[in-house]
Amino acid sequence: MLTVTSLSRSFGDHRVLDDVSFAVRPGRMTGFLGANGSGKTTTMRIILGVLAAHGGTVTWHGREMTPAQRRRFGYMPEERGLYPKMKVGEQIAWLGRLHGLDDDAARTATGRLLDQLELGGRADDRLEELSLGNQQRAQVAAALVHDPMMLILDEPFSGLDPLAADIVLTVLRERAASGVPVLFSSHQLSLVERLCDDVVIISRGAITAAGTREELHARYGTSRFELVVDADAGWVRDQPGVQVLSVDGPRAVFEPSGGGEQRVLEAALRRGEVRSFQPVVPSLEEIFKEAV
């Protein structure tokens, strides 16, 4: 497990990170969310040893991180770093050798990854000949080629269409299922909601929310209920102990008090068929907006 404890970092007089703490657990996908300039990339660079922290620690399974351990991490930076005029397969295999793989192992891992990412037919193309989405997939392969013991991915889904995003999702889920901790940032909250097990939200250099998806849904959930009936639901406005937030034909969303939700349900059943009645679960986008 990777544990970040009380990280701080300043650039001049500007404090970029302030007492940042969270954990990335084995076999789990952790979404690291924040607006531009919130401190995500700085935190990732400190974890990787690219930047020094001005306070706090980064530990691996409870012990201080070593350079040798960091070299076994897989990192995908937001600013892409592959060589545009180099062939895709040769470049990824070369990166594998830089990480200590022998030639045969590097080529085997490269071929397997390119097939998984549906780039097997483009191995002999120069990177610049690929679309931006395919270049992004090649960058994912570069982060994975040496079979890293942890993945840190900065905006891995940027520029991917829905089909390409699903391909990358499948590969990342497979790595997580094998026990690899995965920390990734993304502005595509719908993808994060589908993919992540845990969520960490950072705003202005401080952690404002962290936990499993279920924990955050419970913490930021409201007492709102949604009722869908087979006729107009405008009558809900006349129910005692209910604040109606919206009515759209047969659908009403409301906040009850003093057991008002049960009274609304009983009234609906007396009137006819109830198609659905359930608490409203906030989306990750709604949680993010409230947390920041």
RAQUI-V678821 format. One record per helix or strand of 2 or more residues. SS is the DSSP state (hx for helix, st for strand). FROM is the first residue (numbers start at 1). LEN is the number of residues. If there is no record, write none. Layout:
BEGIN
SS;FROM;LEN + SS;FROM;LEN
END
This chain:
BEGIN
st;2;10 + st;14;11 + st;29;5 + hx;40;9 + st;55;6 + st;63;2 + hx;67;5 + st;73;4 + hx;88;11 + hx;103;14 + hx;120;3 + hx;127;3 + hx;132;13 + st;150;5 + hx;162;16 + st;181;5 + hx;189;7 + st;198;6 + st;206;7 + hx;213;8 + st;224;6 + hx;234;5 + st;242;7 + st;251;6 + hx;260;12 + st;274;6 + hx;284;8
END
